[in-house]
């Protein structure tokens, strides 16, 4: 299964700024798989340790060992010589071994010729509370579920992606037969999503019932993590927030409101629980901005929206069945806006910090992003109804260089308004035809 992050790993290996690498990402997004593939293809040998499984060596590393001793012990334990630059050392589930995390500093300072990558399913939680984190001594990469393009490639349809043009003023359109096929693939992605195990099972069996079963298993494993890695009281709050996400997204006003989680809830009581979900990579937080100006973060307000890491898991959580998703259905029509909005956020979040803008309940722009220091509004439409009341109001108020609208319609340009089909929404990020 080809993953875009593989190229970034190769770039890390060759970089003159290479330091020990920390790969972050939610449980089951494919970190271990891609790192094992990277190790086998790009190195002559590798050392792999899962600290949740290798309890014997984990106990050895509970001491505060110097880097040279760690190398020595690894060679003894694995009966294998470790060669600088030729052997990849891969520490998995590193959140179970804080001393190894601490040792990355010493590897960077004294033994940076050794290539080391660390990963962990709940590494974000551990890093948020780490007292002796190696600041400035490590590189970071984030990993997410498969994007739509990665999904299409995984199921063997990658050739159709070549007909999708870049977004520009003299806009090409996708030929109608290919446009329709891409829309069908998009509907399938809404259902299957981008979790690697789910995608792999679909490729093998083409069984959408099994797809839902696996998605529910993943959701259950996440809920189990709440209890396993937090206090009983905190786990309850985490689960309440988690299970409220579809309810928030199904409303016309999608702002995250604590009273929808619990009528008597106070913000400060749930801040830690919300941060836990964010640190675990399970949610995406999009903040409101009072003004669409640079830097956007300086104008962010208290209001925010919460999306799930994967559109397929959102569908599974709401028990939307395959007939509902893949064919016209009143229930899907009602919830489709939430599902599609989550999809777009999932596609863009790995590349840009996302915000949204609203004006006293009169108008709302789904996303506001910074592209080459231009503030760009993005309107998301679930179908082909292209009414743009909010975009018109926004244009009158701020007169932006461009306005983007993403829907089921084909590419089109009308003066400043650029229509981009949902299956190509990632093209917005690379837009540079401002002048």
Buried (B, 14 or more C-beta within 10 A) or exposed (E): BEBBBBEBBEEBBEEEEBBBBBBBBBBBBBBBBBBBBBBEEBBEBBBBBBBBEBEEBBEBBEEEBEBEBBBEBBBEBBEEEBEEEEBBBBBBBBBBBBBBBBBBBBBBEEBBEBBBBBBBBBBBBBBEEBEEBBEEBBBEBBBBBBBBBBBBBBBEBEEBBEBBEEBBEEBEBBEEEBBEBBBEBBBBBBBBBBBBBBBBBBBEEEEBEBBBEBBBBBBEEBBEBBBEBBEEEBBBBBBBBBEBBBEBBBEEEBBBBBEBBBEEBEEEEBEEBBBBBBBBBBBBBBBBBEEBEEEBEEBBEEBBBBBBBBBBBBBBBBEBBBEBBBEEBEEBEEBBBBBBBBBBBBBBBBBBBBBBBBEEEEBBBBBBBBBEEBBBBBBBBBEEEBEBEBBEBBBEEBEBEBBBBBBBBBBBBEEBBBBBBBBBBBBBBEBEBEE
